[in-house]
Amino acid sequence: MDRLWNSRRSPIYAKNGMVACSQPLAAQAGLEILKRGGNAADACVCIAAALNVTQPTSTGIGGDAFALFFDATKKEVRGINGSGRCPSDLSIDTFNNLGYNEQNRPSSLSPLFITVPGAAAAWVDTVEQFGSGNLTLSEILEPAIKLAEEGFPVAQVSAHFWKKSEHLLQNSANGTEILLNGLAPREGEIMKMPFLAETFRELGINKKPGFYQGRIAQAIVDVIKENGGVMSLADLENHVSTQDEPVHVNYRGVDVYEIPPNGQGMTALLGLNILEGFNLQGMQHSSPEHLHIVIESLRLAFADARFYIADPFFESVPVAGLLSKDYAADRRDKINLQEAATDLQHGYPQNFSNTVYFCVVDGQGNACSFINSNYQGFGTGIIPKGCGFTLHNRGDNFSLDPSHVNSLQPGKRPYHTIIPGMALKDGELYCPFGVMGAFMQPQGHLQVISNMIDFGMNPQQALDAPRVQISGGTAAGRILIEDGIPIETVQVLEKIGHQQPTIVSGWNRSEFGVGQIIVRNPVTGVLCAGSDPRHDGHAIGW
């Protein structure tokens, strides 16, 4: 039976601190860290771990993570790119020798698509570089360890997606470590994850060596090799996060920040730059005119993003040219207001050189925007023995075409879908924000930011509003329309050339991602938050 979507939520207000995430117990864990003297960065790492316990259907320490941090004292935004790299002994030749190529790819669940998990290092780096210094990493992980050891009641949406992956886990290496008596836990059942608790304990005590060396590292390498994958202890030991200078554009007076490539955050910025040239305030939200412009802006953004975005350590990405207002104006000219584009190609800028999203703002005005992912649900579903977490399949985002900018190469990071967002206004914090969901993420970023700036919505309204999506994140992808958008709008979109727009309802609304937003009033310090109704979570403050 399809889930009903007929409730409403009010935006949440507080002043001393605010957490917004997709699982209530994880939100409470983050709030506990704030009350114990931690800051927004400390709380986000706590939430990341707690969500690994309560929502492993989407996230975990066996995946990757990205963070943006706004320092209220320095008035600056800094970023951490916690994406892992392709193993040093894995290449396209490895796939070719097994009979695979870009036209005949292995399953996305293949252990060959396991890249080095970057989340653990990103958690440590976030605390060390942005944290308050008032709490140790062990203290920050303590609430998650308690949830894992003592058990927690499984929430509704998590139970639904756990059940969908039950067969995968039953047939994956050590998959029973995150099943209950061999089955996916049902809604309301108590689930314990003692192996994961021990993993967190070792990370808290030993920091990065506790994950990338020793018992856990050996278990990762062993299970990958036993299942036909490629990874060495050296791949793990040599892993490092990168401190990335965020990229940003100004959208109608608001500076919107994203992590630069290899992340796809630029896609949202490309779309916003194009969208800025249209007067949306004179349009009705979700009208054919409004959605046509949103869709066409995103089509143009993806045409560029999928062509140019790659690991900048391997490829030259023309960031400045892509994000220039002149380039946006040139691309905007390709939008026909009466007809959908059918053949959008990438442009030529001047060369100036499943997932969880959550955010926290503390009482001092620091903000942390954080995203953590296994990529596709439980990722590969493969679990290092005695560790309690699944290994992601992020390498599936690589191209097996050696001529492609995002081609798989040893030591390279793939085009990465997970992106946290941050926005400032007049140099002060406006909001951390994000929407998870693979290639939906930049599309969600554009839509919720536009909802607030162009249509005057509060954070909860911006997240509640129905969304559109270009499926697959390609310029030619089919259009998905969320239930709640008038059928008359859908009919007009099809009439002007958007091919077979598909209405999505019920549980499948997860296609449109799950977002969180916290807006801060720069004068009073009052925080106003919203949490996406498409998942179990909420915003909570004090």
C-alpha positions as CSV (number, residue, x, y, z in Angstrom):
1,M,0.0,0.0,0.0
2,D,1.3,3.4,-0.9
3,R,2.2,5.7,1.9
4,L,-0.2,8.6,2.4
5,W,1.3,12.1,2.4
6,N,-1.4,14.3,3.9
7,S,0.2,15.7,7.1
8,R,1.6,19.2,7.5
9,R,4.5,20.5,9.5
10,S,5.3,23.9,11.0
11,P,8.8,25.4,10.7
12,I,10.7,24.9,14.0
13,Y,12.1,27.9,15.9
14,A,14.9,28.0,18.5
15,K,17.8,30.2,19.5
16,N,20.5,28.1,21.3
17,G,21.0,25.6,18.5
18,M,19.2,23.6,15.9
19,V,19.5,20.2,14.2
20,A,17.7,19.0,11.1
21,C,18.1,15.5,9.8
22,S,16.1,12.5,8.5
23,Q,15.9,10.4,11.7
24,P,14.6,11.7,15.1
25,L,17.0,9.7,17.3
26,A,20.0,10.9,15.3
27,A,18.6,14.5,15.6
28,Q,18.4,14.1,19.4
29,A,22.0,12.7,19.5
30,G,23.2,15.8,17.7
31,L,21.3,18.1,20.0
32,E,22.9,16.3,23.0
33,I,26.4,17.2,21.7
34,L,25.4,20.8,21.4
35,K,24.1,20.9,25.0
36,R,27.4,19.3,26.1
37,G,29.4,22.2,24.7
38,G,30.1,20.9,21.2
39,N,29.6,23.1,18.1
40,A,27.8,22.6,14.8
41,A,30.7,20.5,13.4
42,D,30.9,18.2,16.4
43,A,27.2,17.7,16.3
44,C,27.2,16.8,12.6
45,V,29.8,14.1,13.1
46,C,27.7,12.7,15.9
47,I,24.6,12.7,13.6
48,A,26.6,11.0,10.8
49,A,27.4,8.1,13.1
50,A,24.0,7.9,14.6
51,L,22.4,7.8,11.1
52,N,24.8,4.9,10.3
53,V,23.1,3.1,13.1
54,T,19.4,4.1,12.6
55,Q,19.4,4.6,8.8
56,P,22.1,2.3,7.3
57,T,19.7,1.9,4.3
58,S,21.3,5.2,3.0
59,T,24.6,5.9,4.8
60,G,27.5,4.7,6.7
61,I,31.2,4.8,7.6
62,G,31.8,2.5,4.6
63,G,30.9,5.3,2.3
64,D,32.0,8.9,1.6
65,A,31.2,12.3,3.2
66,F,31.4,16.0,2.4
67,A,31.1,19.0,4.7
68,L,30.8,22.8,4.4
69,F,31.4,24.8,7.6
70,F,30.6,28.4,8.2
71,D,32.8,30.0,10.9
72,A,30.8,32.7,12.6
73,T,33.9,34.5,13.9
74,K,35.8,34.5,10.6
75,K,32.7,34.9,8.4
76,E,34.0,32.3,6.0
77,V,32.9,29.0,4.5
78,R,35.4,26.1,4.3
79,G,34.9,22.7,2.9
80,I,36.1,19.1,3.3
81,N,36.0,16.6,0.4
82,G,35.8,13.2,1.9
83,S,35.5,11.2,-1.3
84,G,37.6,8.0,-1.7
85,R,39.8,7.1,-4.6
86,C,40.0,4.2,-7.1
87,P,42.3,1.4,-5.8
88,S,45.8,1.7,-7.2
89,D,45.7,-1.7,-8.8
90,L,42.3,-1.2,-10.5
91,S,42.1,0.1,-14.1
92,I,39.8,0.0,-17.1
93,D,42.1,-2.9,-18.3
94,T,41.0,-4.9,-15.3
95,F,37.4,-4.6,-16.5
96,N,38.3,-5.2,-20.2
97,N,40.1,-8.4,-19.2
98,L,36.9,-9.6,-17.5
99,G,34.9,-8.9,-20.7
100,Y,33.5,-5.5,-19.5
101,N,33.4,-2.1,-21.1
102,E,31.2,1.0,-21.0
103,Q,28.5,-0.6,-23.1
104,N,28.7,-3.9,-21.1
105,R,29.2,-2.8,-17.5
106,P,29.1,-5.2,-14.5
107,S,26.3,-4.8,-12.0
108,S,26.5,-1.6,-9.9
109,L,26.8,-3.9,-6.9
110,S,30.1,-5.3,-8.1
111,P,33.0,-5.2,-5.6
112,L,35.0,-3.8,-8.5
113,F,33.1,-0.5,-7.8
114,I,34.2,-0.2,-4.2
115,T,36.4,2.8,-3.9
116,V,38.3,3.7,-0.6
117,P,35.7,4.7,2.0
118,G,36.3,8.4,2.8
119,A,33.7,9.0,5.5
120,A,35.8,8.0,8.5
121,A,38.6,10.4,7.6
122,A,36.1,13.1,6.9
123,W,34.5,12.7,10.3
124,V,37.9,13.0,12.0
125,D,39.0,16.0,9.9
126,T,35.7,17.8,10.5
127,V,36.2,17.5,14.3
128,E,39.9,18.4,14.2
129,Q,39.5,21.3,11.7
130,F,36.1,22.8,12.6
131,G,35.2,21.4,16.0
132,S,34.9,23.2,19.2
133,G,37.8,21.4,20.9
134,N,35.5,20.9,24.0
135,L,34.8,17.2,23.2
136,T,37.0,14.3,22.1
137,L,36.0,12.2,19.1
138,S,35.1,9.4,21.5
139,E,32.7,11.6,23.4
140,I,31.2,12.8,20.1
141,L,30.6,9.2,18.9
142,E,29.2,8.1,22.3
143,P,25.5,8.7,21.6
144,A,25.8,6.6,18.4
145,I,27.7,3.8,20.2
146,K,24.9,3.8,22.8
147,L,22.2,3.5,20.2
148,A,24.1,0.7,18.5
149,E,24.8,-1.3,21.6
150,E,21.5,-0.8,23.5
151,G,19.3,-0.9,20.4
152,F,16.7,1.4,18.9
153,P,13.2,1.1,17.4
154,V,13.3,1.1,13.6
155,A,11.4,4.0,12.0
156,Q,8.9,3.7,9.3
157,V,10.7,4.8,6.2
158,S,14.0,3.1,7.2
159,A,12.1,-0.1,7.8
160,H,10.6,0.1,4.3
161,F,13.9,0.5,2.5
162,W,15.6,-2.1,4.8
163,K,13.0,-4.6,3.7
164,K,13.6,-3.7,0.0
165,S,17.3,-4.7,0.5
166,E,16.6,-7.8,2.6
167,H,17.5,-10.2,-0.2
168,L,20.7,-8.3,-1.0
169,L,21.9,-8.5,2.6
170,Q,20.9,-12.1,3.0
171,N,23.1,-13.0,0.0
172,S,26.0,-10.6,0.7
173,A,29.2,-11.3,2.6
174,N,28.5,-11.0,6.4
175,G,25.1,-9.3,5.6
176,T,23.5,-10.9,8.6
177,E,25.5,-8.4,10.8
178,I,22.8,-5.8,10.0
179,L,19.8,-8.1,9.9
180,L,17.6,-9.2,12.8
181,N,17.4,-13.0,13.0
182,G,18.2,-13.1,9.3
183,L,15.5,-10.6,8.3
184,A,15.2,-6.9,7.8
185,P,13.9,-5.3,11.0
186,R,10.3,-4.2,10.8
187,E,8.9,-0.8,11.8
188,G,9.1,-0.5,15.6
189,E,11.3,-3.5,16.2
190,I,14.4,-3.1,18.4
191,M,17.6,-3.4,16.4
192,K,21.1,-3.7,17.9
193,M,24.4,-3.3,16.0
194,P,27.2,-4.3,18.3
195,F,29.8,-4.7,15.6
196,L,29.2,-1.2,14.4
197,A,29.5,0.1,18.0
198,E,32.9,-1.5,18.2
199,T,34.0,0.1,14.9
200,F,33.0,3.5,16.2
201,R,34.8,2.8,19.5
202,E,38.0,2.0,17.6
203,L,37.7,5.1,15.5
204,G,37.1,7.3,18.5
205,I,40.2,6.0,20.3
206,N,42.6,5.7,17.5
207,K,41.3,8.3,15.0
208,K,42.2,7.6,11.3
209,P,44.6,4.7,12.0
210,G,41.7,3.0,13.9
211,F,39.9,2.6,10.5
212,Y,42.5,2.8,7.8
213,Q,45.0,0.5,9.5
214,G,44.8,-2.5,11.7
215,R,41.8,-4.8,12.2
216,I,39.2,-2.8,10.3
217,A,41.4,-2.1,7.3
218,Q,42.4,-5.8,7.1
219,A,38.7,-6.8,7.2
220,I,37.9,-4.4,4.4
221,V,40.7,-5.7,2.2
222,D,39.9,-9.3,2.9
223,V,36.2,-9.1,2.1
224,I,36.8,-7.2,-1.1
225,K,39.4,-9.6,-2.4
226,E,37.3,-12.7,-1.3
227,N,34.5,-11.3,-3.5
228,G,36.5,-10.5,-6.6
229,G,37.4,-6.9,-6.0
230,V,40.6,-5.0,-5.8
231,M,41.9,-3.0,-2.8
232,S,45.2,-3.0,-0.8
233,L,46.1,-2.0,2.7
234,A,48.2,0.7,1.1
235,D,45.1,2.2,-0.6
236,L,43.5,2.6,2.8
237,E,46.5,3.8,4.7
238,N,47.3,6.4,2.0
239,H,43.8,7.9,1.9
240,V,43.4,11.6,2.8
241,S,40.5,14.1,2.6
242,T,41.1,17.3,0.8
243,Q,40.3,20.8,2.1
244,D,38.5,22.4,-0.8
245,E,37.9,26.1,-1.3
246,P,34.1,26.2,-1.9
247,V,32.8,27.6,-5.2
248,H,29.8,30.0,-5.2
249,V,27.6,32.2,-7.2
250,N,25.4,35.1,-6.1
251,Y,21.7,34.4,-6.7
252,R,19.6,37.5,-6.3
253,G,21.7,38.8,-3.5
254,V,22.3,35.4,-1.8
255,D,25.7,33.8,-2.1
256,V,25.2,30.0,-2.6
257,Y,28.2,27.8,-1.8
258,E,29.0,24.3,-3.0
259,I,31.9,21.8,-2.9
260,P,33.9,22.1,-6.1
261,P,34.6,19.2,-8.5
262,N,34.9,16.2,-8.2
263,G,31.5,16.9,-6.6
264,Q,28.5,17.9,-8.7
265,G,27.6,21.0,-6.6
266,M,28.5,23.2,-9.6
267,T,25.5,21.8,-11.4
268,A,23.2,23.6,-9.0
269,L,25.2,26.8,-9.4
270,L,25.1,26.6,-13.2
271,G,21.3,26.2,-13.0
272,L,20.9,29.1,-10.6
273,N,23.0,31.4,-12.8
274,I,20.7,30.6,-15.7
275,L,17.5,30.8,-13.7
276,E,18.5,34.2,-12.3
277,G,17.7,35.8,-15.7
278,F,14.0,35.0,-15.4
279,N,11.4,36.9,-13.3
280,L,10.0,34.0,-11.3
281,Q,8.2,36.3,-8.8
282,G,5.6,37.1,-11.4
283,M,4.8,33.4,-11.9
284,Q,2.7,30.9,-9.9
285,H,4.7,28.2,-8.2
286,S,4.4,24.8,-10.1
287,S,2.7,26.5,-13.1
288,P,3.8,25.3,-16.5
289,E,5.8,28.5,-17.1
290,H,7.6,28.1,-13.8
291,L,8.5,24.4,-14.2
292,H,9.5,24.8,-17.9
293,I,12.1,27.3,-17.0
294,V,13.4,25.3,-14.0
295,I,13.6,22.1,-16.2
296,E,15.3,23.9,-19.1
297,S,17.8,25.6,-16.7
298,L,18.7,22.2,-15.2
299,R,19.0,20.5,-18.6
300,L,21.6,23.1,-19.6
301,A,23.4,22.7,-16.3
302,F,23.6,18.9,-16.6
303,A,24.8,19.2,-20.2
304,D,27.9,21.0,-18.9
305,A,28.3,19.1,-15.6
306,R,28.3,15.7,-17.1
307,F,30.9,16.8,-19.7
308,Y,33.3,18.8,-17.5
309,I,33.1,17.7,-13.9
310,A,35.8,15.2,-12.9
311,D,38.6,14.9,-10.3
312,P,40.6,18.1,-10.8
313,F,43.8,16.3,-9.9
314,F,43.4,14.4,-13.2
315,E,41.5,16.8,-15.4
316,S,41.3,20.5,-16.0
317,V,37.9,21.7,-15.0
318,P,37.1,25.3,-16.3
319,V,35.3,26.3,-13.0
320,A,35.6,30.1,-13.3
321,G,34.4,30.0,-16.9
322,L,31.5,27.8,-16.2
323,L,30.3,29.9,-13.3
324,S,30.6,33.3,-15.0
325,K,27.5,35.4,-15.4
326,D,28.4,36.0,-19.1
327,Y,28.5,32.3,-19.8
328,A,25.1,31.9,-18.0
329,A,23.6,34.6,-20.2
330,D,24.9,32.8,-23.3
331,R,23.4,29.5,-22.1
332,R,20.1,31.2,-21.1
333,D,19.6,32.3,-24.7
334,K,19.2,28.7,-25.7
335,I,15.9,28.4,-23.7
336,N,12.7,28.7,-25.7
337,L,9.9,29.8,-23.5
338,Q,7.3,28.1,-25.7
339,E,9.1,24.8,-26.5
340,A,11.2,22.2,-24.7
341,A,14.7,21.7,-26.0
342,T,15.4,18.3,-27.6
343,D,19.1,18.4,-28.2
344,L,21.1,20.3,-25.6
345,Q,24.9,20.1,-25.9
346,H,27.6,21.3,-23.5
347,G,28.9,24.8,-23.9
348,Y,32.4,26.1,-24.3
349,P,33.3,28.4,-21.4
350,Q,36.5,30.4,-21.3
351,N,39.0,28.4,-19.4
352,F,39.9,30.7,-16.5
353,S,41.8,28.1,-14.9
354,N,21.1,7.1,-1.4
355,T,22.6,9.3,0.9
356,V,21.7,11.3,4.1
357,Y,21.9,15.1,4.3
358,F,21.7,17.0,7.6
359,C,22.7,20.3,9.0
360,V,23.4,22.0,12.4
361,V,23.6,25.7,13.5
362,D,24.9,26.3,17.0
363,G,24.2,29.1,19.4
364,Q,27.3,31.0,18.3
365,G,26.1,31.1,14.7
366,N,28.5,28.5,13.3
367,A,26.9,26.2,10.8
368,C,27.8,22.8,9.4
369,S,26.2,21.3,6.2
370,F,27.0,17.6,6.0
371,I,26.3,14.8,3.7
372,N,27.2,11.1,4.0
373,S,26.4,8.2,1.6
374,N,26.7,4.6,0.6
375,Y,25.7,5.7,-2.9
376,Q,22.9,3.2,-3.7
377,G,21.1,2.2,-0.5
378,F,23.3,-0.3,1.3
379,G,25.9,0.2,-1.5
380,T,27.3,-3.2,-2.5
381,G,25.8,-4.8,0.6
382,I,29.2,-6.3,1.4
383,I,30.2,-6.1,5.1
384,P,33.8,-6.4,6.4
385,K,33.6,-9.3,8.9
386,G,33.0,-8.1,12.5
387,C,32.7,-4.4,11.4
388,G,28.9,-3.9,11.1
389,F,28.9,-1.5,8.1
390,T,28.4,-2.0,4.3
391,L,30.9,-0.9,1.7
392,H,29.7,1.6,-0.9
393,N,29.7,1.3,-4.7
394,R,30.7,4.8,-5.5
395,G,33.0,3.6,-8.3
396,D,29.9,2.9,-10.4
397,N,29.9,6.6,-11.2
398,F,33.2,6.2,-13.2
399,S,33.0,5.8,-17.0
400,L,34.7,2.7,-18.5
401,D,35.4,4.8,-21.7
402,P,39.1,5.7,-21.5
403,S,38.5,8.9,-23.5
404,H,35.8,10.2,-21.0
405,V,36.8,13.0,-18.6
406,N,35.4,10.9,-15.8
407,S,37.1,7.7,-16.9
408,L,38.2,5.2,-14.2
409,Q,41.9,5.5,-13.3
410,P,44.0,4.3,-10.4
411,G,43.9,6.9,-7.6
412,K,41.2,8.9,-9.2
413,R,38.0,10.2,-7.5
414,P,34.8,9.7,-9.4
415,Y,32.2,12.3,-10.4
416,H,30.5,12.6,-7.1
417,T,26.8,13.1,-6.6
418,I,26.7,14.0,-2.8
419,I,26.8,17.8,-2.2
420,P,26.2,19.9,0.9
421,G,25.0,23.5,0.4
422,M,25.6,26.7,2.3
423,A,24.2,30.2,1.7
424,L,25.2,33.6,3.0
425,K,23.6,37.0,2.7
426,D,25.6,40.2,3.1
427,G,28.4,38.2,4.6
428,E,26.2,36.6,7.3
429,L,24.9,33.1,7.5
430,Y,21.6,32.7,5.6
431,C,21.3,28.9,5.8
432,P,22.9,25.5,5.6
433,F,20.8,23.4,3.2
434,G,20.8,20.3,1.2
435,V,18.7,17.7,-0.6
436,M,20.0,14.1,-0.9
437,G,19.3,11.7,-3.8
438,A,22.0,11.0,-6.4
439,F,21.5,13.2,-9.4
440,M,18.4,14.8,-7.8
441,Q,20.7,16.7,-5.4
442,P,21.6,19.7,-7.5
443,Q,18.1,19.8,-8.8
444,G,16.8,19.9,-5.3
445,H,19.3,22.6,-4.3
446,L,18.1,24.8,-7.1
447,Q,14.4,24.3,-6.3
448,V,14.5,24.8,-2.5
449,I,16.8,27.9,-2.8
450,S,14.5,29.3,-5.5
451,N,11.4,28.5,-3.4
452,M,12.8,30.6,-0.5
453,I,14.2,33.5,-2.5
454,D,11.8,33.8,-5.4
455,F,8.6,32.7,-3.7
456,G,9.2,33.8,-0.1
457,M,8.7,30.3,1.4
458,N,9.9,29.4,4.9
459,P,12.3,26.4,5.2
460,Q,9.5,23.9,5.8
461,Q,7.4,25.2,2.9
462,A,10.4,25.1,0.6
463,L,10.9,21.5,1.5
464,D,7.2,20.5,1.3
465,A,6.7,22.0,-2.1
466,P,6.4,19.3,-4.9
467,R,9.5,18.9,-7.1
468,V,10.5,18.0,-10.6
469,Q,13.4,15.9,-11.7
470,I,15.4,15.2,-14.8
471,S,15.9,11.5,-14.4
472,G,19.4,10.2,-14.4
473,G,21.0,13.6,-14.4
474,T,21.4,13.8,-18.2
475,A,20.3,16.7,-20.4
476,A,18.0,14.3,-22.3
477,G,16.6,12.5,-19.2
478,R,12.9,12.1,-18.9
479,I,10.9,14.3,-16.6
480,L,9.6,13.1,-13.2
481,I,6.8,15.1,-11.7
482,E,6.0,14.8,-8.0
483,D,2.4,14.1,-7.0
484,G,0.9,17.5,-6.0
485,I,1.8,19.3,-9.1
486,P,-1.5,20.0,-11.0
487,I,-2.3,17.6,-13.8
488,E,-3.0,20.6,-16.0
489,T,0.6,21.7,-15.6
490,V,1.8,18.2,-16.6
491,Q,-0.4,18.3,-19.7
492,V,1.0,21.6,-20.8
493,L,4.6,20.5,-20.2
494,E,4.0,17.5,-22.5
495,K,2.3,19.7,-25.1
496,I,5.3,22.0,-25.4
497,G,7.7,19.1,-25.9
498,H,8.7,17.6,-22.6
499,Q,8.5,13.9,-23.5
500,Q,6.1,11.8,-21.4
501,P,6.4,13.6,-18.0
502,T,5.7,10.9,-15.4
503,I,3.8,11.6,-12.1
504,V,5.4,9.9,-9.1
505,S,3.5,9.3,-5.9
506,G,3.5,7.3,-2.7
507,W,6.7,5.7,-1.5
508,N,8.3,6.4,-4.9
509,R,8.4,10.1,-3.9
510,S,11.7,9.2,-2.4
511,E,12.9,9.8,-6.0
512,F,12.8,13.5,-5.2
513,G,15.3,13.3,-2.3
514,V,15.2,14.3,1.3
515,G,16.2,17.8,2.4
516,Q,17.0,19.8,5.5
517,I,17.3,23.6,5.9
518,I,18.1,25.9,8.9
519,V,17.7,29.7,8.4
520,R,19.3,32.1,10.8
521,N,18.1,35.6,11.5
522,P,21.4,37.7,11.6
523,V,19.9,40.3,13.9
524,T,18.2,38.2,16.6
525,G,20.0,34.9,16.2
526,V,16.7,33.1,15.9
527,L,16.9,29.8,14.0
528,C,14.1,28.6,11.8
529,A,14.3,25.0,10.4
530,G,12.4,22.6,8.2
531,S,12.8,18.9,7.6
532,D,11.7,17.0,4.6
533,P,8.3,15.1,4.9
534,R,9.6,12.4,2.6
535,H,11.5,10.7,5.4
536,D,11.3,9.9,9.1
537,G,13.1,12.9,10.5
538,H,12.5,16.3,11.9
539,A,14.1,19.5,13.1
540,I,14.8,20.0,16.8
541,G,16.2,22.9,18.7
542,W,16.7,24.4,22.1
